[in-house]
Amino acid sequence: MPSSLHRTLCMLVVAGTFAGGCQNKVGQCNELVGAIQKHTTGVKDAVDRLADVERDPSVAEAFGKLTKEAHTDIGKLEFSDARLAELRGDYLALLDRAEAWSRELAEAARTGDVQTLGEVKREAVAVAEREIAIVDAVNEYCQG
């Protein structure tokens, strides 16, 4: 018959396993949210400056540089939690696309290609909406 000390130790091991799993998710959530937030202000400011891209194509290049930096930081993160790994991948794909269209936008501004400027600006709106959706999904998952 197990002693009460043995039962207590077993319960602590089980409780620690569950708590560790929760902490693991919480810790991984904090890592991802922190990495995204680290770049939020800079990217937002760069997006606001994109209104001047027709006069100054370098604002699109600056935006591309910021998205590349964010990609590098977030790309370093690894998650054992499958959902967080998926959301990280979604965010990295978004940053890849944003970096690509920043180059397209800069080139269109330099060459005065009004049609491409309009197309890329519309895509920028779609990318911003997708970013909001991904961040909302991260927050929803991490709060659940």
C-alpha positions as CSV (number, residue, x, y, z in Angstrom):
1,M,0.0,0.0,0.0
2,P,1.5,3.3,-1.0
3,S,2.4,5.7,1.7
4,S,0.8,9.1,1.9
5,L,4.2,10.7,1.1
6,H,4.3,8.5,-2.1
7,R,0.8,9.6,-3.1
8,T,1.7,13.3,-2.4
9,L,4.8,13.0,-4.5
10,C,2.9,11.4,-7.4
11,M,0.3,14.2,-7.3
12,L,3.0,16.8,-7.3
13,V,4.7,15.1,-10.3
14,V,1.4,15.0,-12.2
15,A,0.5,18.6,-11.2
16,G,4.0,19.7,-12.3
17,T,3.6,18.0,-15.6
18,F,0.4,19.9,-16.4
19,A,1.7,23.2,-15.0
20,G,4.9,22.8,-17.0
21,G,2.9,22.2,-20.2
22,C,0.8,25.3,-19.5
23,Q,3.9,27.3,-18.7
24,N,5.5,26.0,-21.9
25,K,2.6,27.4,-24.0
26,V,2.6,30.6,-22.0
27,G,6.3,31.0,-22.4
28,Q,6.2,30.3,-26.1
29,C,3.2,32.7,-26.5
30,N,5.2,35.4,-24.7
31,E,8.1,34.9,-27.0
32,L,6.1,35.2,-30.2
33,V,4.0,38.2,-29.0
34,G,7.2,39.9,-27.7
35,A,9.0,39.4,-31.1
36,I,6.0,40.8,-33.0
37,Q,5.6,43.7,-30.6
38,K,9.3,44.6,-30.8
39,H,8.8,45.7,-34.4
40,T,5.2,47.1,-34.3
41,T,6.1,50.7,-33.7
42,G,8.8,50.9,-36.3
43,V,6.7,49.1,-38.9
44,K,3.7,51.3,-38.2
45,D,5.8,54.4,-38.6
46,A,7.2,53.1,-41.8
47,V,3.7,52.3,-43.1
48,D,2.6,55.8,-42.3
49,R,5.5,57.2,-44.3
50,L,4.6,55.1,-47.4
51,A,2.1,57.8,-48.3
52,D,5.2,59.8,-49.5
53,V,6.5,56.9,-51.6
54,E,5.8,58.7,-55.0
55,R,8.0,61.6,-53.9
56,D,10.5,59.5,-52.0
57,P,10.9,55.8,-53.0
58,S,13.4,55.3,-50.2
59,V,10.5,55.1,-47.7
60,A,9.4,51.8,-49.4
61,E,13.0,50.6,-49.1
62,A,13.1,51.5,-45.4
63,F,9.8,49.6,-44.9
64,G,11.4,46.6,-46.6
65,K,14.4,46.8,-44.4
66,L,12.2,46.8,-41.3
67,T,10.2,43.8,-42.5
68,K,13.4,41.9,-43.1
69,E,14.6,42.7,-39.6
70,A,11.3,41.5,-38.1
71,H,11.6,38.3,-40.3
72,T,15.1,37.6,-38.9
73,D,14.0,38.0,-35.3
74,I,10.8,36.0,-35.6
75,G,12.5,33.4,-37.8
76,K,14.9,32.6,-35.0
77,L,12.1,31.4,-32.8
78,E,11.2,27.8,-32.6
79,F,8.1,26.4,-31.0
80,S,7.2,22.9,-29.8
81,D,3.5,24.0,-29.8
82,A,2.2,23.2,-33.3
83,R,-0.4,26.0,-33.4
84,L,2.2,28.6,-32.4
85,A,4.6,27.2,-35.0
86,E,1.9,27.5,-37.6
87,L,1.1,31.1,-36.6
88,R,4.8,32.0,-36.7
89,G,5.0,30.5,-40.2
90,D,1.9,32.6,-41.3
91,Y,3.6,35.7,-39.9
92,L,6.9,35.0,-41.7
93,A,5.1,34.5,-45.0
94,L,3.3,37.8,-44.5
95,L,6.7,39.5,-43.8
96,D,8.1,37.9,-47.0
97,R,5.3,39.2,-49.0
98,A,5.5,42.7,-47.5
99,E,9.2,42.8,-48.1
100,A,8.7,41.8,-51.8
101,W,6.0,44.4,-52.4
102,S,8.1,47.1,-50.7
103,R,10.6,46.5,-53.5
104,E,7.9,46.6,-56.1
105,L,6.5,49.8,-54.6
106,A,9.9,51.5,-54.6
107,E,10.6,50.5,-58.2
108,A,7.1,51.7,-59.3
109,A,7.7,55.0,-57.6
110,R,11.1,55.4,-59.2
111,T,9.8,54.7,-62.7
112,G,6.5,56.6,-62.2
113,D,4.5,53.4,-63.0
114,V,1.1,54.6,-61.7
115,Q,-0.7,51.3,-62.5
116,T,1.7,49.2,-60.5
117,L,1.7,51.8,-57.7
118,G,-2.1,51.5,-57.4
119,E,-1.9,47.7,-57.5
120,V,0.8,47.5,-54.8
121,K,-0.9,50.0,-52.6
122,R,-4.1,47.8,-52.7
123,E,-2.0,44.8,-51.8
124,A,-0.5,46.7,-48.9
125,V,-4.0,47.1,-47.5
126,A,-4.6,43.4,-47.9
127,V,-1.3,42.6,-46.2
128,A,-2.2,45.0,-43.3
129,E,-5.6,43.2,-42.9
130,R,-3.9,39.8,-42.9
131,E,-1.4,41.0,-40.3
132,I,-4.3,42.0,-38.0
133,A,-5.9,38.6,-38.5
134,I,-2.7,36.8,-37.6
135,V,-2.1,38.9,-34.5
136,D,-5.7,38.3,-33.5
137,A,-5.3,34.6,-33.9
138,V,-2.1,34.6,-31.8
139,N,-3.9,36.6,-29.1
140,E,-6.9,34.4,-29.2
141,Y,-4.9,31.2,-29.0
142,C,-2.6,32.5,-26.3
143,Q,-5.5,33.7,-24.1
144,G,-7.4,30.4,-24.5
